[in-house]
Amino acid sequence: MSRTTRADSPMDESPSMLSQCRGKVGSTITSRLEKLAIELPDAHLRQRASLTLHAAQRLEDYPVALNHGDLIPSNILVDQNTWEITGLVDWAEAEYLPFGTCLYALEYLLGYLTPAIPDLPPVWTYFDGATQLRELFWTHLIEAVPEVGARAEDVKVIRDVGVLLWHGIAWDDGAINRVVNEVDDMEEMTKLRAFLTVG
């Protein structure tokens, strides 16, 4: 058994994945998903939050890893000549979370948001080839981390946890305790729906 706590700490014989997440977000994954399952503005999203919570709770021996916490395009440094990723900035929200929680970021790289204008809601648009690029990402991830291949469906569950947490909970000047709604959070609702449609 790999040790995730200090040697002199009381040991739970089989610590659950979620119990190993003790940061600001990690320690509240269950309660936030429960809140989303009750308060999201439509029945489909509420059901998706509930199903995702139950699927995450059933995962056994799932890895917990350091996650960036704010993995968006503006925090990814790219060499303008080679298009290679050269670094990640803004690690202020980093914490230990289930592996794949920040895979919501993949969707940011595959499309763009057109903000709302009078009489038209915001729209998420995927670039041509987004489906192929997503498949290529998963192929390369599995090649780089072969263990992911056997647990691809589990990783996708945790990716959905990340989508729900980052787009279902509003970011109100650092406060992260309010569920998004159709009036105040149209852009987040648009991304939430779009990102949960794929996977």
VEXDREN-2710 file (C-alpha; in Angstrom, 1 decimal):
% VEXDREN-2710
k/r/px/py/pz
1/MET/0.0/0.0/0.0
2/SER/1.4/3.4/-0.9
3/ARG/1.5/5.8/2.0
4/THR/-0.3/9.1/1.5
5/THR/0.0/10.3/5.1
6/ARG/2.8/10.7/7.7
7/ALA/4.2/7.5/9.2
8/ASP/3.0/8.5/12.7
9/SER/-0.5/9.3/11.6
10/PRO/-3.4/6.9/12.3
11/MET/-3.8/4.9/9.1
12/ASP/-7.1/4.1/7.5
13/GLU/-6.6/0.7/5.9
14/SER/-8.2/1.8/2.6
15/PRO/-8.5/5.6/2.5
16/SER/-11.0/6.7/-0.1
17/MET/-9.8/8.9/-2.9
18/LEU/-11.9/11.9/-1.8
19/SER/-10.7/11.6/1.8
20/GLN/-7.2/12.2/0.5
21/CYS/-8.1/15.6/-1.0
22/ARG/-7.8/18.1/1.9
23/GLY/-7.4/21.5/0.2
24/LYS/-9.9/24.3/-0.3
25/VAL/-11.7/22.5/-3.2
26/GLY/-10.7/18.9/-2.5
27/SER/-12.1/18.8/1.0
28/THR/-15.5/20.0/-0.3
29/ILE/-15.9/18.0/-3.5
30/THR/-18.7/15.8/-2.1
31/SER/-20.6/18.7/-0.6
32/ARG/-20.2/20.9/-3.7
33/LEU/-21.4/18.1/-6.0
34/GLU/-24.4/17.5/-3.7
35/LYS/-25.2/21.3/-3.8
36/LEU/-24.9/21.2/-7.6
37/ALA/-27.2/18.2/-7.8
38/ILE/-29.9/20.2/-5.9
39/GLU/-29.4/23.8/-7.1
40/LEU/-28.2/23.8/-10.8
41/PRO/-30.9/25.5/-12.9
42/ASP/-32.1/22.6/-15.0
43/ALA/-33.0/19.0/-14.3
44/HIS/-30.5/17.5/-16.8
45/LEU/-27.5/19.3/-15.1
46/ARG/-28.7/18.4/-11.6
47/GLN/-29.0/14.7/-12.7
48/ARG/-25.5/14.9/-14.3
49/ALA/-24.0/16.3/-11.0
50/SER/-25.7/13.6/-9.0
51/LEU/-24.6/10.8/-11.3
52/THR/-21.0/12.2/-11.4
53/LEU/-20.9/12.4/-7.6
54/HIS/-22.0/8.8/-7.2
55/ALA/-19.6/7.6/-9.9
56/ALA/-16.7/9.4/-8.2
57/GLN/-17.6/8.0/-4.8
58/ARG/-17.4/4.5/-6.2
59/LEU/-13.9/4.8/-7.5
60/GLU/-11.4/2.7/-5.7
61/ASP/-7.6/3.0/-5.6
62/TYR/-7.8/6.1/-7.8
63/PRO/-4.7/8.4/-7.8
64/VAL/-4.7/11.8/-6.2
65/ALA/-2.2/14.2/-7.8
66/LEU/-1.1/17.8/-7.7
67/ASN/-3.6/19.8/-10.0
68/HIS/-3.0/23.3/-11.2
69/GLY/-6.4/24.5/-10.2
70/ASP/-6.8/27.3/-12.8
71/LEU/-5.7/25.7/-16.0
72/ILE/-7.0/28.1/-18.6
73/PRO/-5.3/29.3/-21.9
74/SER/-3.9/32.5/-20.3
75/ASN/-2.0/30.4/-17.8
76/ILE/-0.3/28.2/-20.3
77/LEU/3.0/29.5/-21.8
78/VAL/3.6/28.4/-25.4
79/ASP/6.7/28.9/-27.6
80/GLN/5.4/31.0/-30.5
81/ASN/7.7/29.3/-33.0
82/THR/7.2/25.7/-32.1
83/TRP/3.8/25.7/-30.3
84/GLU/5.4/23.6/-27.6
85/ILE/4.2/24.2/-24.0
86/THR/7.0/25.9/-22.1
87/GLY/5.4/26.4/-18.7
88/LEU/2.4/27.0/-16.6
89/VAL/1.8/30.1/-14.5
90/ASP/-0.5/31.1/-11.6
91/TRP/-0.3/28.1/-9.3
92/ALA/-2.2/29.9/-6.5
93/GLU/-5.1/27.5/-6.7
94/ALA/-3.0/24.3/-6.9
95/GLU/-3.9/21.4/-4.6
96/TYR/-4.0/17.7/-4.5
97/LEU/-7.1/16.5/-6.3
98/PRO/-8.2/13.3/-8.1
99/PHE/-6.0/12.8/-11.2
100/GLY/-7.8/14.5/-14.2
101/THR/-9.8/17.1/-12.3
102/CYS/-8.2/19.9/-14.4
103/LEU/-8.9/18.2/-17.7
104/TYR/-11.7/20.7/-18.2
105/ALA/-8.9/22.8/-19.6
106/LEU/-8.7/20.6/-22.7
107/GLU/-12.1/22.0/-23.9
108/TYR/-10.8/25.6/-23.5
109/LEU/-8.1/24.7/-26.1
110/LEU/-10.6/23.2/-28.5
111/GLY/-13.0/26.1/-28.9
112/TYR/-13.9/29.6/-27.9
113/LEU/-16.7/31.6/-26.3
114/THR/-18.6/34.3/-28.2
115/PRO/-19.9/36.6/-25.4
116/ALA/-23.6/37.5/-25.2
117/ILE/-24.8/40.5/-27.2
118/PRO/-28.3/42.1/-27.0
119/ASP/-30.9/39.5/-27.8
120/LEU/-28.3/36.7/-28.3
121/PRO/-26.9/34.5/-25.5
122/PRO/-23.2/33.5/-25.3
123/VAL/-22.2/30.6/-27.5
124/TRP/-19.4/28.0/-27.2
125/THR/-18.0/27.1/-30.6
126/TYR/-15.6/24.2/-31.1
127/PHE/-12.9/24.6/-33.7
128/ASP/-13.0/22.4/-36.9
129/GLY/-11.1/19.3/-36.0
130/ALA/-11.8/19.5/-32.2
131/THR/-13.1/16.0/-32.1
132/GLN/-9.9/14.6/-33.7
133/LEU/-7.7/16.8/-31.5
134/ARG/-9.5/15.5/-28.4
135/GLU/-9.0/11.9/-29.5
136/LEU/-5.3/12.6/-30.2
137/PHE/-4.9/14.1/-26.7
138/TRP/-6.4/10.9/-25.1
139/THR/-4.2/8.7/-27.3
140/HIS/-1.0/10.6/-26.3
141/LEU/-2.0/10.7/-22.6
142/ILE/-2.5/6.9/-22.6
143/GLU/0.8/6.5/-24.4
144/ALA/2.6/8.7/-21.8
145/VAL/0.7/7.2/-18.8
146/PRO/-0.3/3.6/-19.8
147/GLU/-2.2/3.2/-16.5
148/VAL/-4.8/5.7/-17.8
149/GLY/-5.8/3.4/-20.6
150/ALA/-7.3/0.8/-18.2
151/ARG/-9.0/3.6/-16.3
152/ALA/-10.0/5.9/-19.1
153/GLU/-13.7/5.9/-18.0
154/ASP/-12.7/6.7/-14.4
155/VAL/-10.5/9.6/-15.6
156/LYS/-13.5/10.9/-17.6
157/VAL/-15.7/10.8/-14.5
158/ILE/-13.1/12.9/-12.7
159/ARG/-12.8/15.3/-15.7
160/ASP/-16.6/15.8/-15.3
161/VAL/-16.1/16.5/-11.6
162/GLY/-13.7/19.2/-12.7
163/VAL/-16.1/20.6/-15.2
164/LEU/-18.9/20.7/-12.7
165/LEU/-16.7/22.3/-10.0
166/TRP/-15.1/24.9/-12.2
167/HIS/-18.1/25.9/-14.2
168/GLY/-21.0/25.0/-11.9
169/ILE/-19.7/26.9/-8.9
170/ALA/-19.5/30.7/-9.4
171/TRP/-16.2/32.5/-8.8
172/ASP/-17.3/35.6/-6.9
173/ASP/-14.1/37.6/-6.2
174/GLY/-12.5/34.5/-4.7
175/ALA/-15.6/33.1/-3.0
176/ILE/-16.6/29.8/-4.4
177/ASN/-19.8/28.9/-2.6
178/ARG/-22.6/29.9/-5.0
179/VAL/-24.1/27.7/-7.7
180/VAL/-24.2/29.3/-11.1
181/ASN/-27.5/30.5/-12.5
182/GLU/-29.0/31.6/-15.9
183/VAL/-29.1/35.3/-15.0
184/ASP/-25.7/36.1/-13.5
185/ASP/-23.6/33.4/-15.0
186/MET/-24.6/32.9/-18.7
187/GLU/-21.1/32.3/-19.9
188/GLU/-20.4/29.7/-17.2
189/MET/-23.7/28.0/-17.9
190/THR/-22.8/27.9/-21.6
191/LYS/-19.4/26.3/-21.0
192/LEU/-20.9/23.9/-18.4
193/ARG/-23.4/22.6/-21.0
194/ALA/-20.9/22.5/-23.8
195/PHE/-18.1/20.8/-21.8
196/LEU/-20.5/18.1/-20.3
197/THR/-21.8/17.3/-23.8
198/VAL/-18.4/15.9/-24.9
199/GLY/-15.9/13.8/-23.1
END
